[in-house]
Amino acid sequence: MKKDDTLWKGILENLFEDFLRFFFEKSDELFDIEKGFEFLDKELEQLFPGNEGTAPKFVVKLVKVFTKAGGEQWI
């Protein structure tokens, strides 16, 4: 993993609530921010095992968010 990739992932984790609000206009109506977020790094690696260096990954973070409807979504 490249150093700048690690930094980007850290920034995304620290500012994820702002990220949601930027990309989802109605995020306050859709997501239950009070429940927090779950970063699924290990699950992402299981979805794409052994791809390191062989093919570009476009997904760098997988995050479980909770919806106001009581469900969960992976973003």
PQR file with spaces between the fields and no chain letter, atoms N, CA, C, O and H, PARSE charges and radii, in Angstrom:
ATOM       1  N    MET     1       0.847   -1.170    0.000 -0.4000 1.5000
ATOM       2  CA   MET     1       0.000    0.000    0.000 -0.0000 2.0000
ATOM       3  C    MET     1       0.896    1.238    0.000  0.5500 1.7000
ATOM       4  O    MET     1       1.855    1.330    0.767 -0.5500 1.4000
ATOM       5  N    LYS     2       0.571    2.167   -0.857 -0.4000 1.5000
ATOM       6  CA   LYS     2       1.370    3.380   -0.947 -0.0000 2.0000
ATOM       7  C    LYS     2       1.098    4.286    0.249  0.5500 1.7000
ATOM       8  O    LYS     2       0.011    4.271    0.827 -0.5500 1.4000
ATOM       9  H    LYS     2      -0.208    2.093   -1.480  0.4000 1.0000
ATOM      10  N    LYS     3       2.114    5.079    0.607 -0.4000 1.5000
ATOM      11  CA   LYS     3       2.005    5.971    1.758 -0.0000 2.0000
ATOM      12  C    LYS     3       0.853    6.958    1.589  0.5500 1.7000
ATOM      13  O    LYS     3       0.099    7.189    2.535 -0.5500 1.4000
ATOM      14  H    LYS     3       2.996    5.092    0.137  0.4000 1.0000
ATOM      15  N    ASP     4       0.703    7.548    0.393 -0.4000 1.5000
ATOM      16  CA   ASP     4      -0.367    8.529    0.199 -0.0000 2.0000
ATOM      17  C    ASP     4      -1.740    7.865    0.264  0.5500 1.7000
ATOM      18  O    ASP     4      -2.718    8.517    0.629 -0.5500 1.4000
ATOM      19  H    ASP     4       1.315    7.361   -0.375  0.4000 1.0000
ATOM      20  N    ASP     5      -1.830    6.581   -0.081 -0.4000 1.5000
ATOM      21  CA   ASP     5      -3.085    5.849    0.031 -0.0000 2.0000
ATOM      22  C    ASP     5      -3.478    5.702    1.502  0.5500 1.7000
ATOM      23  O    ASP     5      -4.645    5.870    1.855 -0.5500 1.4000
ATOM      24  H    ASP     5      -1.036    6.052   -0.378  0.4000 1.0000
ATOM      25  N    THR     6      -2.516    5.393    2.344 -0.4000 1.5000
ATOM      26  CA   THR     6      -2.762    5.268    3.775 -0.0000 2.0000
ATOM      27  C    THR     6      -3.216    6.596    4.358  0.5500 1.7000
ATOM      28  O    THR     6      -4.137    6.634    5.175 -0.5500 1.4000
ATOM      29  H    THR     6      -1.568    5.257    2.057  0.4000 1.0000
ATOM      30  N    LEU     7      -2.586    7.673    3.951 -0.4000 1.5000
ATOM      31  CA   LEU     7      -2.980    8.999    4.438 -0.0000 2.0000
ATOM      32  C    LEU     7      -4.398    9.338    3.999  0.5500 1.7000
ATOM      33  O    LEU     7      -5.188    9.846    4.795 -0.5500 1.4000
ATOM      34  H    LEU     7      -1.838    7.643    3.287  0.4000 1.0000
ATOM      35  N    TRP     8      -4.728    9.062    2.738 -0.4000 1.5000
ATOM      36  CA   TRP     8      -6.073    9.337    2.225 -0.0000 2.0000
ATOM      37  C    TRP     8      -7.126    8.563    3.023  0.5500 1.7000
ATOM      38  O    TRP     8      -8.170    9.114    3.372 -0.5500 1.4000
ATOM      39  H    TRP     8      -4.086    8.649    2.092  0.4000 1.0000
ATOM      40  N    LYS     9      -6.855    7.299    3.308 -0.4000 1.5000
ATOM      41  CA   LYS     9      -7.809    6.483    4.061 -0.0000 2.0000
ATOM      42  C    LYS     9      -8.008    7.033    5.470  0.5500 1.7000
ATOM      43  O    LYS     9      -9.126    7.031    5.985 -0.5500 1.4000
ATOM      44  H    LYS     9      -6.007    6.851    3.025  0.4000 1.0000
ATOM      45  N    GLY    10      -6.940    7.499    6.089 -0.4000 1.5000
ATOM      46  CA   GLY    10      -7.043    8.096    7.421 -0.0000 2.0000
ATOM      47  C    GLY    10      -7.863    9.374    7.413  0.5500 1.7000
ATOM      48  O    GLY    10      -8.674    9.608    8.309 -0.5500 1.4000
ATOM      49  H    GLY    10      -6.032    7.501    5.670  0.4000 1.0000
ATOM      50  N    ILE    11      -7.649   10.192    6.405 -0.4000 1.5000
ATOM      51  CA   ILE    11      -8.421   11.433    6.276 -0.0000 2.0000
ATOM      52  C    ILE    11      -9.895   11.109    6.083  0.5500 1.7000
ATOM      53  O    ILE    11     -10.759   11.736    6.695 -0.5500 1.4000
ATOM      54  H    ILE    11      -6.990   10.002    5.678  0.4000 1.0000
ATOM      55  N    LEU    12     -10.179   10.137    5.238 -0.4000 1.5000
ATOM      56  CA   LEU    12     -11.568    9.753    4.984 -0.0000 2.0000
ATOM      57  C    LEU    12     -12.245    9.258    6.265  0.5500 1.7000
ATOM      58  O    LEU    12     -13.403    9.588    6.519 -0.5500 1.4000
ATOM      59  H    LEU    12      -9.476    9.627    4.741  0.4000 1.0000
ATOM      60  N    GLU    13     -11.534    8.476    7.067 -0.4000 1.5000
ATOM      61  CA   GLU    13     -12.105    8.006    8.335 -0.0000 2.0000
ATOM      62  C    GLU    13     -12.390    9.169    9.269  0.5500 1.7000
ATOM      63  O    GLU    13     -13.450    9.221    9.892 -0.5500 1.4000
ATOM      64  H    GLU    13     -10.593    8.208    6.861  0.4000 1.0000
ATOM      65  N    ASN    14     -11.457   10.094    9.371 -0.4000 1.5000
ATOM      66  CA   ASN    14     -11.617   11.227   10.285 -0.0000 2.0000
ATOM      67  C    ASN    14     -12.729   12.170    9.864  0.5500 1.7000
ATOM      68  O    ASN    14     -13.360   12.798   10.714 -0.5500 1.4000
ATOM      69  H    ASN    14     -10.595   10.051    8.865  0.4000 1.0000
ATOM      70  N    LEU    15     -12.979   12.278    8.580 -0.4000 1.5000
ATOM      71  CA   LEU    15     -13.965   13.235    8.067 -0.0000 2.0000
ATOM      72  C    LEU    15     -15.154   12.549    7.401  0.5500 1.7000
ATOM      73  O    LEU    15     -15.808   13.142    6.543 -0.5500 1.4000
ATOM      74  H    LEU    15     -12.467   11.768    7.889  0.4000 1.0000
ATOM      75  N    PHE    16     -15.441   11.310    7.786 -0.4000 1.5000
ATOM      76  CA   PHE    16     -16.463   10.554    7.072 -0.0000 2.0000
ATOM      77  C    PHE    16     -17.850   11.184    7.172  0.5500 1.7000
ATOM      78  O    PHE    16     -18.608   11.153    6.203 -0.5500 1.4000
ATOM      79  H    PHE    16     -14.910   10.828    8.483  0.4000 1.0000
ATOM      80  N    GLU    17     -18.188   11.747    8.310 -0.4000 1.5000
ATOM      81  CA   GLU    17     -19.494   12.408    8.447 -0.0000 2.0000
ATOM      82  C    GLU    17     -19.618   13.562    7.453  0.5500 1.7000
ATOM      83  O    GLU    17     -20.662   13.728    6.823 -0.5500 1.4000
ATOM      84  H    GLU    17     -17.572   11.772    9.097  0.4000 1.0000
ATOM      85  N    ASP    18     -18.568   14.352    7.311 -0.4000 1.5000
ATOM      86  CA   ASP    18     -18.568   15.443    6.327 -0.0000 2.0000
ATOM      87  C    ASP    18     -18.635   14.891    4.904  0.5500 1.7000
ATOM      88  O    ASP    18     -19.298   15.469    4.043 -0.5500 1.4000
ATOM      89  H    ASP    18     -17.720   14.218    7.823  0.4000 1.0000
ATOM      90  N    PHE    19     -17.956   13.788    4.661 -0.4000 1.5000
ATOM      91  CA   PHE    19     -17.993   13.117    3.355 -0.0000 2.0000
ATOM      92  C    PHE    19     -19.434   12.755    2.994  0.5500 1.7000
ATOM      93  O    PHE    19     -19.878   13.014    1.875 -0.5500 1.4000
ATOM      94  H    PHE    19     -17.417   13.319    5.360  0.4000 1.0000
ATOM      95  N    LEU    20     -20.165   12.153    3.941 -0.4000 1.5000
ATOM      96  CA   LEU    20     -21.563   11.794    3.689 -0.0000 2.0000
ATOM      97  C    LEU    20     -22.398   13.022    3.354  0.5500 1.7000
ATOM      98  O    LEU    20     -23.194   13.007    2.415 -0.5500 1.4000
ATOM      99  H    LEU    20     -19.804   11.943    4.849  0.4000 1.0000
ATOM     100  N    ARG    21     -22.214   14.069    4.119 -0.4000 1.5000
ATOM     101  CA   ARG    21     -23.006   15.281    3.900 -0.0000 2.0000
ATOM     102  C    ARG    21     -22.689   15.923    2.551  0.5500 1.7000
ATOM     103  O    ARG    21     -23.569   16.521    1.931 -0.5500 1.4000
ATOM     104  H    ARG    21     -21.568   14.081    4.882  0.4000 1.0000
ATOM     105  N    PHE    22     -21.458   15.808    2.095 -0.4000 1.5000
ATOM     106  CA   PHE    22     -21.067   16.387    0.813 -0.0000 2.0000
ATOM     107  C    PHE    22     -21.674   15.601   -0.355  0.5500 1.7000
ATOM     108  O    PHE    22     -22.196   16.193   -1.300 -0.5500 1.4000
ATOM     109  H    PHE    22     -20.743   15.322    2.598  0.4000 1.0000
ATOM     110  N    PHE    23     -21.603   14.275   -0.286 -0.4000 1.5000
ATOM     111  CA   PHE    23     -22.032   13.441   -1.409 -0.0000 2.0000
ATOM     112  C    PHE    23     -23.512   13.046   -1.368  0.5500 1.7000
ATOM     113  O    PHE    23     -24.080   12.666   -2.392 -0.5500 1.4000
ATOM     114  H    PHE    23     -21.178   13.794    0.481  0.4000 1.0000
ATOM     115  N    PHE    24     -24.127   13.134   -0.207 -0.4000 1.5000
ATOM     116  CA   PHE    24     -25.547   12.799   -0.070 -0.0000 2.0000
ATOM     117  C    PHE    24     -26.269   14.023    0.466  0.5500 1.7000
ATOM     118  O    PHE    24     -26.205   14.329    1.657 -0.5500 1.4000
ATOM     119  H    PHE    24     -23.665   13.442    0.625  0.4000 1.0000
ATOM     120  N    GLU    25     -26.951   14.713   -0.421 -0.4000 1.5000
ATOM     121  CA   GLU    25     -27.610   15.972   -0.090 -0.0000 2.0000
ATOM     122  C    GLU    25     -28.534   15.851    1.122  0.5500 1.7000
ATOM     123  O    GLU    25     -28.605   16.765    1.945 -0.5500 1.4000
ATOM     124  H    GLU    25     -27.003   14.465   -1.389  0.4000 1.0000
ATOM     125  N    LYS    26     -29.230   14.741    1.231 -0.4000 1.5000
ATOM     126  CA   LYS    26     -30.176   14.540    2.331 -0.0000 2.0000
ATOM     127  C    LYS    26     -29.625   13.556    3.365  0.5500 1.7000
ATOM     128  O    LYS    26     -30.381   12.766    3.931 -0.5500 1.4000
ATOM     129  H    LYS    26     -29.173   13.999    0.564  0.4000 1.0000
ATOM     130  N    SER    27     -28.338   13.599    3.609 -0.4000 1.5000
ATOM     131  CA   SER    27     -27.709   12.624    4.495 -0.0000 2.0000
ATOM     132  C    SER    27     -28.295   12.646    5.903  0.5500 1.7000
ATOM     133  O    SER    27     -28.414   11.597    6.536 -0.5500 1.4000
ATOM     134  H    SER    27     -27.724   14.240    3.149  0.4000 1.0000
ATOM     135  N    ASP    28     -28.660   13.819    6.398 -0.4000 1.5000
ATOM     136  CA   ASP    28     -29.225   13.891    7.748 -0.0000 2.0000
ATOM     137  C    ASP    28     -30.580   13.188    7.832  0.5500 1.7000
ATOM     138  O    ASP    28     -30.980   12.738    8.906 -0.5500 1.4000
ATOM     139  H    ASP    28     -28.564   14.671    5.883  0.4000 1.0000
ATOM     140  N    GLU    29     -31.278   13.094    6.719 -0.4000 1.5000
ATOM     141  CA   GLU    29     -32.560   12.388    6.676 -0.0000 2.0000
ATOM     142  C    GLU    29     -32.366   10.892    6.417  0.5500 1.7000
ATOM     143  O    GLU    29     -33.196   10.079    6.824 -0.5500 1.4000
ATOM     144  H    GLU    29     -30.954   13.460    5.846  0.4000 1.0000
ATOM     145  N    LEU    30     -31.284   10.532    5.749 -0.4000 1.5000
ATOM     146  CA   LEU    30     -31.043    9.143    5.354 -0.0000 2.0000
ATOM     147  C    LEU    30     -30.297    8.323    6.401  0.5500 1.7000
ATOM     148  O    LEU    30     -30.659    7.180    6.678 -0.5500 1.4000
ATOM     149  H    LEU    30     -30.609   11.192    5.419  0.4000 1.0000
ATOM     150  N    PHE    31     -29.256    8.912    6.981 -0.4000 1.5000
ATOM     151  CA   PHE    31     -28.340    8.165    7.838 -0.0000 2.0000
ATOM     152  C    PHE    31     -28.519    8.524    9.301  0.5500 1.7000
ATOM     153  O    PHE    31     -28.778    9.676    9.647 -0.5500 1.4000
ATOM     154  H    PHE    31     -28.962    9.841    6.757  0.4000 1.0000
ATOM     155  N    ASP    32     -28.377    7.513   10.162 -0.4000 1.5000
ATOM     156  CA   ASP    32     -28.419    7.724   11.604 -0.0000 2.0000
ATOM     157  C    ASP    32     -26.985    7.964   12.076  0.5500 1.7000
ATOM     158  O    ASP    32     -26.288    7.037   12.489 -0.5500 1.4000
ATOM     159  H    ASP    32     -28.167    6.576    9.881  0.4000 1.0000
ATOM     160  N    ILE    33     -26.569    9.204   12.007 -0.4000 1.5000
ATOM     161  CA   ILE    33     -25.196    9.589   12.342 -0.0000 2.0000
ATOM     162  C    ILE    33     -24.868    9.248   13.796  0.5500 1.7000
ATOM     163  O    ILE    33     -23.718    8.947   14.117 -0.5500 1.4000
ATOM     164  H    ILE    33     -27.136    9.956   11.671  0.4000 1.0000
ATOM     165  N    GLU    34     -25.866    9.293   14.673 -0.4000 1.5000
ATOM     166  CA   GLU    34     -25.665    9.009   16.101 -0.0000 2.0000
ATOM     167  C    GLU    34     -25.115    7.596   16.330  0.5500 1.7000
ATOM     168  O    GLU    34     -24.387    7.367   17.296 -0.5500 1.4000
ATOM     169  H    GLU    34     -26.800    9.538   14.412  0.4000 1.0000
ATOM     170  N    LYS    35     -25.455    6.656   15.458 -0.4000 1.5000
ATOM     171  CA   LYS    35     -24.986    5.275   15.606 -0.0000 2.0000
ATOM     172  C    LYS    35     -23.549    5.099   15.139  0.5500 1.7000
ATOM     173  O    LYS    35     -22.939    4.059   15.384 -0.5500 1.4000
ATOM     174  H    LYS    35     -26.047    6.842   14.674  0.4000 1.0000
ATOM     175  N    GLY    36     -23.012    6.095   14.477 -0.4000 1.5000
ATOM     176  CA   GLY    36     -21.635    6.013   14.017 -0.0000 2.0000
ATOM     177  C    GLY    36     -21.493    5.211   12.732  0.5500 1.7000
ATOM     178  O    GLY    36     -22.463    4.967   12.014 -0.5500 1.4000
ATOM     179  H    GLY    36     -23.508    6.941   14.278  0.4000 1.0000
ATOM     180  N    PHE    37     -20.260    4.809   12.463 -0.4000 1.5000
ATOM     181  CA   PHE    37     -19.926    4.101   11.236 -0.0000 2.0000
ATOM     182  C    PHE    37     -19.004    2.948   11.587  0.5500 1.7000
ATOM     183  O    PHE    37     -18.310    2.978   12.603 -0.5500 1.4000
ATOM     184  H    PHE    37     -19.472    5.007   13.046  0.4000 1.0000
ATOM     185  N    GLU    38     -19.004    1.941   10.744 -0.4000 1.5000
ATOM     186  CA   GLU    38     -18.098    0.815   10.934 -0.0000 2.0000
ATOM     187  C    GLU    38     -17.261    0.661    9.671  0.5500 1.7000
ATOM     188  O    GLU    38     -17.792    0.391    8.594 -0.5500 1.4000
ATOM     189  H    GLU    38     -19.567    1.916    9.918  0.4000 1.0000
ATOM     190  N    PHE    39     -15.949    0.832    9.808 -0.4000 1.5000
ATOM     191  CA   PHE    39     -15.042    0.716    8.670 -0.0000 2.0000
ATOM     192  C    PHE    39     -14.685   -0.757    8.490  0.5500 1.7000
ATOM     193  O    PHE    39     -14.188   -1.404    9.412 -0.5500 1.4000
ATOM     194  H    PHE    39     -15.517    1.051   10.683  0.4000 1.0000
ATOM     195  N    LEU    40     -14.942   -1.270    7.305 -0.4000 1.5000
ATOM     196  CA   LEU    40     -14.854   -2.705    7.030 -0.0000 2.0000
ATOM     197  C    LEU    40     -13.629   -3.038    6.179  0.5500 1.7000
ATOM     198  O    LEU    40     -13.760   -3.602    5.092 -0.5500 1.4000
ATOM     199  H    LEU    40     -15.346   -0.744    6.556  0.4000 1.0000
ATOM     200  N    ASP    41     -12.455   -2.694    6.666 -0.4000 1.5000
ATOM     201  CA   ASP    41     -11.224   -2.933    5.912 -0.0000 2.0000
ATOM     202  C    ASP    41     -10.968   -4.421    5.675  0.5500 1.7000
ATOM     203  O    ASP    41     -10.587   -4.819    4.574 -0.5500 1.4000
ATOM     204  H    ASP    41     -12.349   -2.236    7.549  0.4000 1.0000
ATOM     205  N    LYS    42     -11.175   -5.240    6.700 -0.4000 1.5000
ATOM     206  CA   LYS    42     -10.935   -6.683    6.553 -0.0000 2.0000
ATOM     207  C    LYS    42     -11.942   -7.311    5.600  0.5500 1.7000
ATOM     208  O    LYS    42     -11.595   -8.193    4.815 -0.5500 1.4000
ATOM     209  H    LYS    42     -11.485   -4.917    7.594  0.4000 1.0000
ATOM     210  N    GLU    43     -13.185   -6.856    5.671 -0.4000 1.5000
ATOM     211  CA   GLU    43     -14.213   -7.379    4.774 -0.0000 2.0000
ATOM     212  C    GLU    43     -13.920   -6.996    3.327  0.5500 1.7000
ATOM     213  O    GLU    43     -14.149   -7.793    2.417 -0.5500 1.4000
ATOM     214  H    GLU    43     -13.467   -6.139    6.309  0.4000 1.0000
ATOM     215  N    LEU    44     -13.419   -5.789    3.111 -0.4000 1.5000
ATOM     216  CA   LEU    44     -13.055   -5.353    1.764 -0.0000 2.0000
ATOM     217  C    LEU    44     -11.937   -6.229    1.209  0.5500 1.7000
ATOM     218  O    LEU    44     -11.972   -6.618    0.042 -0.5500 1.4000
ATOM     219  H    LEU    44     -13.233   -5.143    3.850  0.4000 1.0000
ATOM     220  N    GLU    45     -10.956   -6.536    2.036 -0.4000 1.5000
ATOM     221  CA   GLU    45      -9.849   -7.392    1.599 -0.0000 2.0000
ATOM     222  C    GLU    45     -10.352   -8.794    1.252  0.5500 1.7000
ATOM     223  O    GLU    45      -9.826   -9.430    0.338 -0.5500 1.4000
ATOM     224  H    GLU    45     -10.928   -6.220    2.984  0.4000 1.0000
ATOM     225  N    GLN    46     -11.364   -9.279    1.971 -0.4000 1.5000
ATOM     226  CA   GLN    46     -11.930  -10.595    1.673 -0.0000 2.0000
ATOM     227  C    GLN    46     -12.687  -10.590    0.344  0.5500 1.7000
ATOM     228  O    GLN    46     -12.721  -11.602   -0.356 -0.5500 1.4000
ATOM     229  H    GLN    46     -11.791   -8.763    2.714  0.4000 1.0000
ATOM     230  N    LEU    47     -13.289   -9.459    0.000 -0.4000 1.5000
ATOM     231  CA   LEU    47     -14.008   -9.354   -1.273 -0.0000 2.0000
ATOM     232  C    LEU    47     -13.055   -9.366   -2.464  0.5500 1.7000
ATOM     233  O    LEU    47     -13.393   -9.872   -3.534 -0.5500 1.4000
ATOM     234  H    LEU    47     -13.261   -8.637    0.569  0.4000 1.0000
ATOM     235  N    PHE    48     -11.847   -8.798   -2.271 -0.4000 1.5000
ATOM     236  CA   PHE    48     -10.857   -8.699   -3.342 -0.0000 2.0000
ATOM     237  C    PHE    48      -9.511   -9.247   -2.870  0.5500 1.7000
ATOM     238  O    PHE    48      -8.554   -8.482   -2.759 -0.5500 1.4000
ATOM     239  H    PHE    48     -11.572   -8.386   -1.402  0.4000 1.0000
ATOM     240  N    PRO    49      -9.409  -10.537   -2.592 -0.5600 1.5000
ATOM     241  CA   PRO    49      -8.140  -11.089   -2.091  0.2800 2.0000
ATOM     242  C    PRO    49      -7.076  -11.141   -3.180  0.5500 1.7000
ATOM     243  O    PRO    49      -7.367  -11.414   -4.344 -0.5500 1.4000
ATOM     244  N    GLY    50      -5.859  -10.877   -2.782 -0.4000 1.5000
ATOM     245  CA   GLY    50      -4.738  -11.045   -3.689 -0.0000 2.0000
ATOM     246  C    GLY    50      -4.671  -10.094   -4.860  0.5500 1.7000
ATOM     247  O    GLY    50      -3.910  -10.347   -5.795 -0.5500 1.4000
ATOM     248  H    GLY    50      -5.623  -10.655   -1.836  0.4000 1.0000
ATOM     249  N    ASN    51      -5.416   -9.028   -4.858 -0.4000 1.5000
ATOM     250  CA   ASN    51      -5.379   -8.071   -5.966 -0.0000 2.0000
ATOM     251  C    ASN    51      -4.248   -7.055   -5.831  0.5500 1.7000
ATOM     252  O    ASN    51      -4.033   -6.251   -6.738 -0.5500 1.4000
ATOM     253  H    ASN    51      -6.033   -8.822   -4.099  0.4000 1.0000
ATOM     254  N    GLU    52      -3.544   -7.078   -4.744 -0.4000 1.5000
ATOM     255  CA   GLU    52      -2.502   -6.081   -4.501 -0.0000 2.0000
ATOM     256  C    GLU    52      -1.473   -6.091   -5.625  0.5500 1.7000
ATOM     257  O    GLU    52      -0.761   -7.077   -5.817 -0.5500 1.4000
ATOM     258  H    GLU    52      -3.718   -7.731   -4.007  0.4000 1.0000
ATOM     259  N    GLY    53      -1.401   -5.013   -6.349 -0.4000 1.5000
ATOM     260  CA   GLY    53      -0.409   -4.854   -7.392 -0.0000 2.0000
ATOM     261  C    GLY    53      -0.780   -5.440   -8.740  0.5500 1.7000
ATOM     262  O    GLY    53      -0.073   -5.188   -9.715 -0.5500 1.4000
ATOM     263  H    GLY    53      -1.979   -4.212   -6.193  0.4000 1.0000
ATOM     264  N    THR    54      -1.847   -6.206   -8.843 -0.4000 1.5000
ATOM     265  CA   THR    54      -2.184   -6.829  -10.121 -0.0000 2.0000
ATOM     266  C    THR    54      -3.245   -6.068  -10.898  0.5500 1.7000
ATOM     267  O    THR    54      -3.239   -6.072  -12.129 -0.5500 1.4000
ATOM     268  H    THR    54      -2.421   -6.411   -8.051  0.4000 1.0000
ATOM     269  N    ALA    55      -4.137   -5.430  -10.200 -0.4000 1.5000
ATOM     270  CA   ALA    55      -5.207   -4.675  -10.863 -0.0000 2.0000
ATOM     271  C    ALA    55      -5.560   -3.477   -9.995  0.5500 1.7000
ATOM     272  O    ALA    55      -5.486   -3.550   -8.768 -0.5500 1.4000
ATOM     273  H    ALA    55      -4.141   -5.428   -9.200  0.4000 1.0000
ATOM     274  N    PRO    56      -5.938   -2.395  -10.617 -0.5600 1.5000
ATOM     275  CA   PRO    56      -6.288   -1.223   -9.804  0.2800 2.0000
ATOM     276  C    PRO    56      -7.574   -1.458   -9.022  0.5500 1.7000
ATOM     277  O    PRO    56      -8.533   -2.043   -9.526 -0.5500 1.4000
ATOM     278  N    LYS    57      -7.570   -0.993   -7.793 -0.4000 1.5000
ATOM     279  CA   LYS    57      -8.779   -1.029   -6.977 -0.0000 2.0000
ATOM     280  C    LYS    57      -9.386    0.362   -7.013  0.5500 1.7000
ATOM     281  O    LYS    57      -8.686    1.359   -6.832 -0.5500 1.4000
ATOM     282  H    LYS    57      -6.791   -0.517   -7.383  0.4000 1.0000
ATOM     283  N    PHE    58     -10.657    0.423   -7.240 -0.4000 1.5000
ATOM     284  CA   PHE    58     -11.322    1.710   -7.235 -0.0000 2.0000
ATOM     285  C    PHE    58     -11.984    1.981   -5.899  0.5500 1.7000
ATOM     286  O    PHE    58     -12.241    3.134   -5.550 -0.5500 1.4000
ATOM     287  H    PHE    58     -11.225   -0.387   -7.387  0.4000 1.0000
ATOM     288  N    VAL    59     -12.261    0.927   -5.151 -0.4000 1.5000
ATOM     289  CA   VAL    59     -12.831    1.076   -3.821 -0.0000 2.0000
ATOM     290  C    VAL    59     -11.679    1.023   -2.834  0.5500 1.7000
ATOM     291  O    VAL    59     -10.957    0.027   -2.776 -0.5500 1.4000
ATOM     292  H    VAL    59     -12.052   -0.009   -5.435  0.4000 1.0000
ATOM     293  N    VAL    60     -11.500    2.078   -2.061 -0.4000 1.5000
ATOM     294  CA   VAL    60     -10.405    2.097   -1.102 -0.0000 2.0000
ATOM     295  C    VAL    60     -10.908    1.979    0.324  0.5500 1.7000
ATOM     296  O    VAL    60     -10.130    1.698    1.235 -0.5500 1.4000
ATOM     297  H    VAL    60     -12.086    2.887   -2.108  0.4000 1.0000
ATOM     298  N    LYS    61     -12.202    2.190    0.528 -0.4000 1.5000
ATOM     299  CA   LYS    61     -12.801    2.067    1.851 -0.0000 2.0000
ATOM     300  C    LYS    61     -14.181    1.458    1.707  0.5500 1.7000
ATOM     301  O    LYS    61     -14.916    1.772    0.771 -0.5500 1.4000
ATOM     302  H    LYS    61     -12.835    2.418   -0.212  0.4000 1.0000
ATOM     303  N    LEU    62     -14.521    0.599    2.624 -0.4000 1.5000
ATOM     304  CA   LEU    62     -15.865    0.044    2.706 -0.0000 2.0000
ATOM     305  C    LEU    62     -16.376    0.398    4.096  0.5500 1.7000
ATOM     306  O    LEU    62     -15.736    0.084    5.100 -0.5500 1.4000
ATOM     307  H    LEU    62     -13.924    0.344    3.385  0.4000 1.0000
ATOM     308  N    VAL    63     -17.539    1.058    4.147 -0.4000 1.5000
ATOM     309  CA   VAL    63     -18.046    1.562    5.417 -0.0000 2.0000
ATOM     310  C    VAL    63     -19.499    1.142    5.592  0.5500 1.7000
ATOM     311  O    VAL    63     -20.323    1.309    4.693 -0.5500 1.4000
ATOM     312  H    VAL    63     -18.058    1.313    3.331  0.4000 1.0000
ATOM     313  N    LYS    64     -19.794    0.594    6.763 -0.4000 1.5000
ATOM     314  CA   LYS    64     -21.186    0.284    7.090 -0.0000 2.0000
ATOM     315  C    LYS    64     -21.782    1.505    7.773  0.5500 1.7000
ATOM     316  O    LYS    64     -21.247    2.003    8.763 -0.5500 1.4000
ATOM     317  H    LYS    64     -19.124    0.458    7.493  0.4000 1.0000
ATOM     318  N    VAL    65     -22.904    1.981    7.228 -0.4000 1.5000
ATOM     319  CA   VAL    65     -23.633    3.099    7.827 -0.0000 2.0000
ATOM     320  C    VAL    65     -25.019    2.598    8.214  0.5500 1.7000
ATOM     321  O    VAL    65     -25.525    1.630    7.646 -0.5500 1.4000
ATOM     322  H    VAL    65     -23.339    1.576    6.423  0.4000 1.0000
ATOM     323  N    PHE    66     -25.612    3.259    9.173 -0.4000 1.5000
ATOM     324  CA   PHE    66     -26.938    2.894    9.645 -0.0000 2.0000
ATOM     325  C    PHE    66     -27.935    3.921    9.140  0.5500 1.7000
ATOM     326  O    PHE    66     -27.675    5.124    9.155 -0.5500 1.4000
ATOM     327  H    PHE    66     -25.200    4.045    9.634  0.4000 1.0000
ATOM     328  N    THR    67     -29.084    3.425    8.693 -0.4000 1.5000
ATOM     329  CA   THR    67     -30.094    4.316    8.129 -0.0000 2.0000
ATOM     330  C    THR    67     -31.129    4.685    9.183  0.5500 1.7000
ATOM     331  O    THR    67     -31.299    3.991   10.185 -0.5500 1.4000
ATOM     332  H    THR    67     -29.296    2.448    8.682  0.4000 1.0000
ATOM     333  N    LYS    68     -31.806    5.782    8.933 -0.4000 1.5000
ATOM     334  CA   LYS    68     -32.882    6.213    9.833 -0.0000 2.0000
ATOM     335  C    LYS    68     -34.048    5.231    9.788  0.5500 1.7000
ATOM     336  O    LYS    68     -34.843    5.170   10.726 -0.5500 1.4000
ATOM     337  H    LYS    68     -31.668    6.346    8.118  0.4000 1.0000
ATOM     338  N    ALA    69     -34.155    4.464    8.707 -0.4000 1.5000
ATOM     339  CA   ALA    69     -35.218    3.462    8.578 -0.0000 2.0000
ATOM     340  C    ALA    69     -34.929    2.213    9.413  0.5500 1.7000
ATOM     341  O    ALA    69     -35.755    1.302    9.472 -0.5500 1.4000
ATOM     342  H    ALA    69     -33.509    4.513    7.945  0.4000 1.0000
ATOM     343  N    GLY    70     -33.765    2.168   10.053 -0.4000 1.5000
ATOM     344  CA   GLY    70     -33.421    1.047   10.913 -0.0000 2.0000
ATOM     345  C    GLY    70     -32.546   -0.005   10.267  0.5500 1.7000
ATOM     346  O    GLY    70     -32.215   -1.004   10.906 -0.5500 1.4000
ATOM     347  H    GLY    70     -33.094    2.908   10.005  0.4000 1.0000
ATOM     348  N    GLY    71     -32.167    0.192    9.027 -0.4000 1.5000
ATOM     349  CA   GLY    71     -31.325   -0.774    8.332 -0.0000 2.0000
ATOM     350  C    GLY    71     -29.867   -0.359    8.336  0.5500 1.7000
ATOM     351  O    GLY    71     -29.457    0.554    9.053 -0.5500 1.4000
ATOM     352  H    GLY    71     -32.436    1.003    8.509  0.4000 1.0000
ATOM     353  N    GLU    72     -29.103   -1.051    7.521 -0.4000 1.5000
ATOM     354  CA   GLU    72     -27.695   -0.695    7.339 -0.0000 2.0000
ATOM     355  C    GLU    72     -27.364   -0.786    5.861  0.5500 1.7000
ATOM     356  O    GLU    72     -27.974   -1.557    5.121 -0.5500 1.4000
ATOM     357  H    GLU    72     -29.436   -1.793    6.939  0.4000 1.0000
ATOM     358  N    GLN    73     -26.409   -0.004    5.446 -0.4000 1.5000
ATOM     359  CA   GLN    73     -25.939    0.013    4.058 -0.0000 2.0000
ATOM     360  C    GLN    73     -24.421    0.005    4.073  0.5500 1.7000
ATOM     361  O    GLN    73     -23.792    0.506    5.005 -0.5500 1.4000
ATOM     362  H    GLN    73     -25.913    0.623    6.046  0.4000 1.0000
ATOM     363  N    TRP    74     -23.846   -0.565    3.035 -0.4000 1.5000
ATOM     364  CA   TRP    74     -22.397   -0.506    2.853 -0.0000 2.0000
ATOM     365  C    TRP    74     -22.120    0.509    1.768  0.5500 1.7000
ATOM     366  O    TRP    74     -22.702    0.469    0.685 -0.5500 1.4000
ATOM     367  H    TRP    74     -24.357   -0.972    2.278  0.4000 1.0000
ATOM     368  N    ILE    75     -21.229    1.407    2.080 -0.4000 1.5000
ATOM     369  CA   ILE    75     -20.843    2.460    1.125 -0.0000 2.0000
ATOM     370  C    ILE    75     -19.364    2.301    0.827  0.5500 1.7000
ATOM     371  O    ILE    75     -18.804    3.072    0.048 -0.5500 1.4000
ATOM     372  H    ILE    75     -20.756    1.440    2.960  0.4000 1.0000
